[in-house]
Every structure is written in C-alpha cells, then in structure tokens.
Amino acid sequence: MNKLQLPLWLIKLTHFEYWTWWMFYIPLLPYWLYQAARTRSLTFFTNADPCIDYGGFFGESKIDILKQIPSSFLPTYFFVKKETSLAIILERLAEKQLEFPIICKPNVGERGSQVEKIIDKITLEKYLQNLQEDFIIQEFITFEIELGVLYYRYPNQLKGQVSSVTRKEFLSVTGDGKSSIETLMQADTRARFQLETMRLRLREKIHEVIPAGEKRLLEPIGNHCRGTKFLDNNFLINEKLNQVFDKIALPIEGFHYGRFDMKIKSIEDLYEGKNIKIMELNGVSSEPGHIYDPKNTVWNAYRDLARHWKIIADISIQQQQKGIMPIEPKIIWQVAREHFA
C-alpha cells in the first residue's frame, strides 16, 4: 500500500512527530525524575528564567516577555485588553502605522492556539468576537525565512550558545493545472492532517484549481500542529551565531534558556545580526524544534531532548547556589489547575 493511502491514525502511530505530547514524553519521565533528584526539586525548571512567569513553563504573559527584548529586534506591536472596542483598536493601528495584514495572538497561549493572520477589518471584528481575552497585535513580517533558535547561558558564564536551529516550512501545495486544492492536499500526508481545517477556512475556495507550477501557501502560522514542517538547521550553528544571540539575550536580565521564534531576511543577515524580527520568546517549556525533522529518529529526539533537560537542571543548580530557588510544587500545581480550567 502506498504511504499516502495509509489511514491517518496509522501514520500518527508510526511517526513520532504526530504523537500527542503525553505519549511522546512518558518514556522520558524516569530521566526527568533523575534530574529532579539531582536538583532536589520537582520544579527545578522554574528558576532557570526568573524574568519569565514560572520560568516560562506555562501561563506566562507574552507582552511582559516582549518588553524585555531589545526593541531593534522586534516587529511593531501593541497590547489589547479583551474589552477594547474595534474602533479603538483601529485607532491604535493607525497610530502605530500598521496596515493589514496583521498577526493577532492571545497574550497567554500555547502551540499556536488562536494565532491568526488578520487580513481586514471584518476578519478583525470576527477575531474579537471569538477570542474574549487579552491579546497582542503584531506587524506581519514578510521575510520568507522563519526560524526557531534555542539559546542557553549558564548563570556563572558571561556568554551563551545556540543549541538548536529549526527552519519552518509552511504548509503549502503546488498546482498542476488540473487538480483542486483539496485534491492536492489529499495527495500529501502532512496536508491531509489539516484537510478538515482547510475545508472550514477556505469553504468553496478549496475546489479552486491552481495553475501548474504555482505554489499556494495554505497556513501562514509556523506551528507544527498547524501543518508546518520542522527542518533541522543545526548546521547553521557557529561562533558567529552565538555572538548574535548573546547580543539579543544578554540584555534580558535573568534569562538563561529559551527559544526565539523569528523571521529573518536572509542567512547572511542573520550572521550580521540585522533584519531579524523576533515574534516570540518562550522559556523552559521550549523544545529543540529540530528533533521533529521527519528525517530524525525517535531515539535521536530523546537524546537531544534529554541533553536540553540536563542543561536546564544544571542552570537550576547554579541558580540555587545564588539563592534563586525553584517555585514550590504546590504553587505550580495551583497555577496549572487554574490555567487548564
């Protein structure tokens, strides 16, 4: 049987990049307990980044994090309270000289949930009606290259280093002049997982026939659960890249571990530290995204993930030696209950 004809549940079962988070992480539980024993704390990860709520484990405020990043590396953005009217938001857009399309994202959110590219006033009004929580409006960056760069620095060292670079390949289809978008998606394994979502989003447009050779972007949000392919770009790591991220990260007081999600104009500009726009910074919950490259094996993924957990544990130990202690488990448990409720 052709791979593309396999049922999706079987593809999920045999390809770890599609596993649910708990299915993927359960085998690593003993190693996590080992690191907890080393650090003498079940919540050792929470003191790695005291500049981020709970170290960035969950429930952190994105706007509070953005404010700490050097402004030269940020797109234009502003914070919106949930009760803000459409008229006031449009005024703010004009003040910031922002034009559609824009990106809207919840101030507290995970895995790309409710992050949307807003193309006009009508779409923005619908977003306001559906979200009902505080959110951030960001400039839509047109740079074609999107990267997830994981960086860490030990508290007793003056410089850090990049440990993972992931390039994101957005969900798209290429026309053949005779097949509809729906048919093209049905012929691609990764796209098949997003087919129902695209049917709801595109409606009748999903039957459009794309001219031969034309590449059509289907999902502009670079999140794995929305069909983005993660590609291992660790070959880009060198001392020059480390220096660029020292320049970005060192001004963030108390930051030691996290992933910068960004768009860049070119790799050459990246090494020069210019034309970099950071859309988001995540703390200790950050995964080295390169592990989800389809060419990777689950064993290599576990090896690299374990290495990064050890880095977090080592940072935690050094933080404790400085008197910066992890947050108590009962507090994390309470926050988790409120967050998931």
HELIX and SHEET records of a PDB file:
HELIX    1   1 LYS A    3  GLN A    5  5                                   3    
HELIX    2   2 LEU A    8  THR A   14  1                                   7    
HELIX    3   3 PHE A   16  TYR A   18  5                                   3    
HELIX    4   4 TRP A   21  TYR A   25  1                                   5    
HELIX    5   5 ILE A   26  LEU A   28  5                                   3    
HELIX    6   6 LEU A   29  THR A   39  1                                  11    
HELIX    7   7 PHE A   44  ASN A   47  5                                   4    
HELIX    8   8 ASP A   53  GLY A   56  5                                   4    
HELIX    9   9 LYS A   62  LEU A   66  1                                   5    
HELIX   10  10 SER A   71  PHE A   73  5                                   3    
HELIX   11  11 LEU A   86  GLU A   95  1                                  10    
HELIX   12  12 LYS A  121  LEU A  131  1                                  11    
HELIX   13  13 ILE A  181  GLN A  186  1                                   6    
HELIX   14  14 THR A  189  ARG A  192  1                                   4    
HELIX   15  15 LEU A  195  LEU A  202  1                                   8    
HELIX   16  16 ARG A  203  HIS A  207  5                                   5    
HELIX   17  17 HIS A  224  ARG A  226  5                                   3    
HELIX   18  18 ASN A  234  LEU A  236  5                                   3    
HELIX   19  19 GLU A  239  ALA A  249  1                                  11    
HELIX   20  20 ILE A  267  GLU A  272  1                                   6    
HELIX   21  21 GLY A  289  TYR A  292  5                                   4    
HELIX   22  22 VAL A  298  GLN A  321  1                                  24    
HELIX   23  23 PRO A  329  PHE A  340  1                                  12    
SHEET    1   A 4 TYR A  77  VAL A  80  0                                        
SHEET    2   A 4 PHE A 135  GLU A 139 -1                                        
SHEET    3   A 4 ILE A 102  PRO A 106 -1                                        
SHEET    4   A 4 GLU A 116  ILE A 118 -1                                        
SHEET    1   B 5 LYS A 229  ASP A 232  0                                        
SHEET    2   B 5 GLN A 161  GLU A 169 -1                                        
SHEET    3   B 5 ILE A 145  TYR A 152 -1                                        
SHEET    4   B 5 TYR A 257  ILE A 264 -1                                        
SHEET    5   B 5 ILE A 276  ASN A 282 -1                                        
SHEET    1   C 2 SER A 172  THR A 174  0                                        
SHEET    2   C 2 LYS A 215  LEU A 217 -1                                        
END                                                                             
